[in-house]
Amino acid sequence: MPTYQVRSVIDGEPTFKKPLNEILADLKMGGALKTLSPLEYHTDQQRKWYKGVCLRGLSDWSGDTPDEWDLRLKALCNGNELLKKELIQFADSKFCTRLTIVGVGKKNLTAFIENVLSKAIEMDWPVTAPDPELRKDVKLCTNGNTQSKITS
């Protein structure tokens, strides 16, 4: 599903890199639009990098599945402290805890990505770093209709 970041808001109308009429023309019956806050957009892009670039790249390189790499990285890169825990119950009433990147805040997800990149360098894994914007703790300061980024 394509995601288009709002570039600016002029007279109450959002502008995107792709013209709005082209974005709307791509909609199909039964489809939907979803709006994201700046924070949700940022963490959505981080998740896309992790699942789409990092895990697939490691899988292609090693032959292990993306799920195997996901488990390995969560174990090696401080996932237990940084990621969200979900309790899963099986039919036989036994429980299992699963670590997930969904619903994790920007600060923890950024720290997890940095840990993954550090481990990749240490182990000489072919991991391409994400866009530098996804590795910063970016705060958005809203002032009227404009937003400015403050990086730390």
N, C-alpha and C positions, 0 to 999 in steps of 0.2 A: 504494500500500500504506500503510494508516494506521500511525502510530507512536505509542505511548503511553509517556510518560515515567513512571518509577517515582517516586511522590511521597514514599513512606516505606516502611519495612520494619518490620512489627509482628509479634513472635513468629515471625520467619522467613518471614512472608508479605508479598509486595509489595502495595502499594496504588497504584491509578492514578486519574486523573480520572474515567475511565469504569469502572464495576464490572467486575471480572475475568470474571464469568460472562457479561456482555454481549460482552466481547472474544472469549471462547472460542466464544460462540454464532455469531459471524460467520465462523468457520472453515469451510472447504469441504473435501470429500474431495480429496486430492492437494495441498492447500495446506500451509503450514508456518508455524512461529513462528521468529522470529530474536531473539536477545538481543544487546543492545549495551552496552558499557561506557559510563560517563558521557562519556568522551572521544569514543568512536565515535558516540554519540548527538548530541553537539554538532556534530561535523564533518558528520554526516548532515544535520542541519538546515541547516547553512551551504550544503551542496551543493544541497539542495532549493530554498533561496532563490535561489541563482545560476541554476540551470536553470529553475525554475518561475516565479519572479517577475521577476528581472532580464532574462534573455534573452528570455522571451516578451513582456514589456512593451516592450522595445526593438524587437522584431520587429513587434508590433502597431502601434507608433508610426511606424516607418519603412517597413515593407513588406519589409525584408530578412529572410532566414530566421534562426532562432535560431543555426544553425551559422555563418552569416556573422558574426553578432554575437559569437559565442564566439571565433572567430579574431581578430576586430578587438580585442576586449577583452584577450585574452591577449597580443597584440602591443603594445598601448598601455599596459597596466597592470602591467608588470614580470613578466609570466607566465614568461618564460624563467628568471628567478632564483628565483621563488617556487613554481612548480608542478612536478609530477613529469613526467619525460620518458620516453616509451615509444618504443622502436625498432620500426618496422614494416617487414617485408620483403615486397616484391611478388613476383609470380610470375616476373618477369624478373630476379630476384636483386638488384634495386635496393632501397635502404633509404630510409626517411623517418623523421624524428623528430616525434612528436606530443606536445603538452603536454596533460596531463589533470589534473583536480581530484580524481580518485579516488586515495586513498592518500596525500593530502597532509596533513601535520600541522596541528593547530589554529592554531599561531602563523603559519605561512605562509599558510594559507587566510584567516585574519583579516586579515593584511596585504594580501592580494590583494583582498579585499572592500573594504577601506578605499581602496585605489588605484582600484577601479572607481567607488566613490562620489565620490571627488575628481574623477576624469575626467568623470563625469556632471554634476557641478556646473559644471566648467570649460566643458563643451561644451553645457550646457543640455539634457541628455537627461532624459526623464521616468522616472527610476529611483527607486523607493520603497525607502528604507533598510530593512534587516531589523530584526527585534526587537533592541533594544539588547544583550540577552544574547549574541547571536551575534557582536557586535562587540567583546566584551571577552575578555581573556585570563583565563578562569575556571579556577581550580584547585580540584579537589574534594578535601577533606580528610576521609577516612573515619575515624570514631571509633566503634567498635563497630558497631551497626546503623544509625547515623545518618550522614548526609553533610551537610557544610556547605560553602557556596561562599565562596571567598576571591577577590576580584577585585583586579586590579592595574591 
